Amino acid sequence: MSEDTRTALGKPPAFRNPADERPLAKILLIGLALVFLAFFLLLPLVSVFVEAFRKGWSEYYEALIEPDAAAAIRLTLLVAAISVPLNLVFGLCASWAIAKFEFKGKSFLITLIDLPFSISPVISGLVYVLLFGSNSLLGPILKSQGITILFAVPGIVLATVFVTFPFVARELIPLMEDQGTGDEEAALSLGASGWQTFLYVTLPNIKWGLLYGVLLCNARAMGEFGAVSVVSGHIRGLTNTMPLHVEILYNEYNFVAAFAVASLLALLALVTLALKTLLELRFGAGAAGGRH
Amino acid sequence: MEVTINNIRKEFDRFPALNDVSLKIASGELIALLGPSGSGKTTLLRLIAGLDFPTSGKIFFGDQDASHHSVQERNVGFVFQHYALFRHMTVAENIGFGLKVRPAASRPPKTEIRRRVSELLDMVQLSGLEKRYPNQLSGGQRQRVALARAMAIEPRILLLDEPFGALDAKVRKELRRWLREFHDRTGHTTVFVTHDQEEALELADRVVVMSQGKIEQVGSADDVYDRPGSPFVFSFIGESSQLPVEVRDGTMLFQGQPIGIAEAGDGAGELFFRPEDVTLVDAPDALFGKVTACRRLAGTRIAEIDIANDGHAPYHVEVEVPLHAPIELGSETRFRPTRWKVFRK
């Protein structure tokens, strides 16, 4: 282009990425997303905390140390402390098997792992009622041995394990499949035993994905309502987890207490989210999986 | 360590990846397993290592039957195609790994491991990089770390899977020479897999040419290039052209016409010859065809010639011609192979 034509035409048009939208469309799309998020996510979250602190700190604190609420918090922590490690081990085993070996029925196993995601949690709870209830086959046998599953901690743990099963496995399977078996073979060829290979090679390779899966699993384990509601029996101070306790308080019009307990769950969600973001920042989207 | 492979067969889901393969590897030898992808060369290497187990057949390390020994028991140094360096460990930790995981009774003390690691780093010319992580190294450096790591366990035999496959051409050539020196210095029995014939011919004492799960030929670079044992080897190694011929009364006939070369043993067969083993002639009894293309190749010129095939697609042959030969595109050219081989049907 000669000097003349350039001056005649003025500044050449700014480069525009062909995949880019027009500015108006961009603003509209971003605005829409923000408004939607504000209305449907941020507003409810803020209102939880506003309601919880409506009558001040002391009321909030009172509501949390009230014996039944404290029992619910303890139970929730206990259930998470049992079911998350269980699912950590199950998830690790399942994803190891799926990612590193070829076997018949592999796709069936993958479908099975996804099952808790695809059925309603209430149904998951009902399954255990049918399995261990007094009219079931197993119920009377267990009862004669003095073992209670339903309306007790074991039932709640079982239901929670069922519902949160996919989180760790779902996170690890794509990661492990992606990494293949090369590193493990290298370790074995250098004389490492199976256990050493797992400890020194496999685990460090998947640790961030594993941590991410555990975080999600934990958040769900503490927040699970449907399945636990069916098997718990709602005995105050005994078999009420935090979400169940929130519901009871709310139904009794005890809003401050209900929202105070709810705020703890909301806080858990926020902490999980923050940790997840931190993981992704530190180790890239690949490390944290970036799925779901 | 001498390695003997006896009638190995390996099936994956009923599909034979290796079919009745036998091979004897002498102690201290540098051997290349050469073949196209799917020929079973990597499978054979993994079977020697103990990373896979044969469906049938036996593998001996020296006089010892190692067929059922695990990879740990075999004590082999294996360098993986993509190196499989442990990304969360430093170079030093990678190299020392094989010593660190030894059972307490045979594990050297920490200071001894450190000494050995720095010795190995010296040997692969990477001193000073012990604190780096694999992703901070170039491809060639990773390669050498992988080699040092494999050597750390004092392996009985060194196995390399496509050792130069992931490197660019220049580094590849350097490392190739370096590996040869390394081998001559350490004297380890070494087997490497490659699909690059230049690499195999230049580097190895003996080349094992494989195709479709079978060994086609074992021999020195001269053997497999100058005396190919099968049509596959002839066409896989180097450049070649092939034509269907018939031998009658000691004369070779192509399309029923004599082409001016003598061959013993009557019958139909496939004539193979290399571009450089051809001479242009001016005689009626010769091969002839139209020159379709001409390209300069370093110090020579290659003419591509189409030989008419009675209405079918023409036979395509390549011949090397002198730089100043009067070759014109579209002109008819007559030539005869000076060295050739006929494989009988």
Interface residues (C-beta under 8 A of the other chain):
Chain A: G182 D183 E185 A186 A187 L188 S189 L190 G191 A192 S193 Q196 Y200 V201 P204 N205
Chain B: A49 L51 S70 V71 Q72 N75 V76 G77 F78 F80 H82 A84 L85 F86 R87 H88 F97 G98 V101 R102 R149 A150 A152 I153
